Amino acid sequence: DLNKKTINSFKNMSLSSGFVFIVQFITTLILARIFSPNEFGIITAITIVTNYTDIFWEIGIGPALIQKKNLYQKDIDTGFTTSLVLGIIITIIVVFSSPILANMINIGNHIILQVISISFVINSLGVVPLSLLQRDMQFGVIIKKDIISNLVYTFCAMILGIIGLKVWALVIA
């Protein structure tokens, strides 16, 4: 029953969002004790750049797959290829423009931005699978992915920060 699935999915996603928020809040409290305000500021500035560029490389591929009435393998393959190519293009653009971007957001070391830009290619690999999970209303899998990725980030950042990698701990995490 679609109505029942929708209500359960909404309930699960709401609980998940609340849990992820709590995990992120606790993560911020813990990491604030390990990293300096400057290191946190660098990652925050870079996050602004990456979030802004996410708008361009995603360009509605996921929603198109979710909403398409009859979805064929050709559509999935095209979405995957398009997403991957756009992820590579945005990565290249960010890599080559990183000195200018780093100067604009005042982070000093543009190599950090170049390394983080690799995440566009990595994230582009997940656009189609995530969209297909949403299309099939498999929100439990999405919730688990969100929770696990947040916990892995927290533990990696903590461990790498404790051993002294400074801002690179946050980049690697």
N, C-alpha and C positions, 0 to 999 in steps of 0.2 A: 504494500500500500504506500503510494507516494507521499500522502499526507503524514503518515506515521514516520516514514523515513526522514522526511523534511524536519519534523519536530525533534526526532532523536538526533539528527545531524546538527541542528541548531543548538540543542542542549549540550552535545559533546563538544562542539567547537567553542561554545561560550566557556565551558569548564576548562577546556584546553587553553584558551586565550588567557583566562585568569591564572592558571597554573604557570604558563610561560611568563606572564608578567611578574609573578612572584619570584620565579627562578631568576629572571633578568634583574629584578630589584636586588635580590640577595647577592647575585653575581657582582653587581655594581658596588655594593657595600664591601664585599670581600676584596675586589680588585682595587678599590680606592685605597685600601690599606697597603697594597703591594706596590702600586704604581704612582708616580708623581702626577700632579695636575697637568704638567706639560705633556707627559706621555699620553694621558687620557685625552687631552686636547687635540693632539696630533691625530689620533684614531677617530675622534669625533669629526674633525674637519674632513678627513678622508672618507668617512661614512657619508657625509653630505654629498661629496662628489660621486661616490658610487651609487647612492640612492637616486641621484639626479640622472645619471647615465642609464640606470636600470629602465627608466621610462622609454628610452630610445631603442634598446636592443630587444625588449620584450614585444613591443609594438602590436599587442593584441593577438599574438599567435595562440596563447592559451585560451582566452575567451572564445576565439573563433572555433577552436576544436571542441570546446565544451558545448557551444550553442549549435553547432552544425547538426542538422536533423539526421542525415545519413552520413556516417563517418566511414571512410574507406581507408585501407592501408596506405594508399597513395597520399591521402590527406595527412596522415600521421607522419609518413616519411618526409613529405614536403615541409611540414611544420618543424620537424626535428632538424632537417638540413638548414632551413631558413634561420631558425633560432641559433644553431651552431655558427653559421656564417656571420650572423649579426654579432654574436658574442666575440668572435675573432676580430671582426672589424672594429668594434668598440674598444677591445683590448689594445689593438694596434694604435688607434687614435689616442687613447689615454697614455700609452707608453711614449709616443712621440711628443705629445703635448704636456707630459708630466713636469718638465721644468717650469713651464708657464703656469700650470695649475698649482704646483707647489708654491710658487711665488705668490699667486693670488690668494691662496688660503693660509699662507705664512707657516708652512711646516718645515721649511729648510731643506730636508732631504727628499728629493724627488724619487729616489730609488724605492722608497717605501710605497709610494703611489704606483710605481711600475709593478712591483711585486703583487700588490693587492689587485691590480687590474686583471691578473690571471683568473681571479674569481669570476669574471664575466664569462669566460669560456667554460669553466666548471659549472657555473649556475645555468648556462644555456643548455647543458646536457639534461637538466632536470625539468625544463619547462613542459615538454610534451608528457613525460610520465606523470608529473603532478597534475596537469590538466586532465589527463585520462582518469586519474583517481577521483578528481572532482566531478567529472562527468558521470562516473559510475557511483558517485556519492559514497566513496570509500574514505570517509573523513577520519575514521579510526586510525588508518595507516598514516594519514597526514599528521594527525595529532602526535602519534608516536615519533614520527620523523622530527617534528618541531621540538618535542621535549628532549629527545636524544641529542639532537644537534646543539641545543642550548647547554645541556649538561656536559657534552664533550668540549664545547668552547670554554666553559667555565673551568673545567679541570685542566685542560691544556694551558690556558692562560695563567692559571694559578701556579702550576708546576713550573712552566717556563719563566714566569715572573720571579718566582722564589729562587730559581737558580741564576737569576741575574741577566736575563736577555732584554730587559727593559721594554721599549716600545716594540721590539721585534717579537716578543712573546705574544703581544696582542695581534700583530700582523700574522704570525704563523697560526695562531689559534683561529 
